[in-house]
Amino acid sequence: MSDPMMKAVLVHEYGGPNVLEIENVNRPNPQAGEVLVRIICAAVIPLDWRIRKGLMKNIFSNTFPYIPGIAASGIVESVGAG
């Protein structure tokens, strides 16, 4: 991993698809018990847009900006301790 930056979709506020922004962000370093995965395939599921629109904010609280999505697969790039 030579590049400390990566592209990510960020959400800065609740709303429709127009609140999705592609940005350069710092590549995270995995902490204890975490892995960094290079995403090869991702999917948008109904839960993703419900969270983005704020329909689930009583269940899933977000700190803005956040990177949406939970359905993905890829290659483990690095691992944290443990």
N, C-alpha and C positions, 0 to 999 in steps of 0.2 A: 504494500500500500504506500505508494509514493505521494499521492495527491491528498492533502489534508482537507480538501473540499469535496462535496458531493451535491448532486441535485436532489431536491425534495419538493413535494407538493405541501404547501403550508396553508392553514386556515387561520386568519387573524380575527375573525368574528363569525357569529352564526349567520347563515343565509343560504342562498341558492348556489348553483354551480359557479356563479361569478365571483364567489369569495375564495375560490381555489387559486393559488398563486404558485408557479414554479420558480424556485429560488435556489441560489447557491447557499449551502450551510456548511458549518464545520463538521467534518466526519467525527462521530463520537468514538471515544475509547471505551470499550466494554469494562464495566466495573465487576466486582466479585459476583459470580453466579450469572453473568450476562454473556451474550455472544453478539458479534456484529455480523450481519448477514447481507451479502450483496444480492439484492432482489433481482431475480430473473423473470418471475411471473407474478403478477399481482391481479387481484380482482376487486371490484367494488360490489359489496353486498348491501342489501337494504338497510342494515344497521348503520353502515357508514354514512349514508345520506341523511338518515334520521338524526344521528349525532351532529352532523354538520349544520343541519337546519335548527338545532336546538331543541328538538322534540324529545330528547332523552336526557336533558341537562339535570333532571332530578335524580337520575340513575348514574350517568356518566358525566362527572364534572371535568371540564377541560380548562387548562391554563393556556391562554392564547400567547403566541401562536402555537398550534399543535400540528403534527403530521398525522393525517387520517390513514385509516386502513389497518386491518388485522389479518386479512386473507392474502397470504403471500408465501412464496417459496423461493429458495435461492441457495447460495453457497456460503458456508461459514468462512468469513474472512479472518476473524481473530476472536479469541476468547479471553474473558477476564479470569481472575484467580478463582479456583474452586470449581 
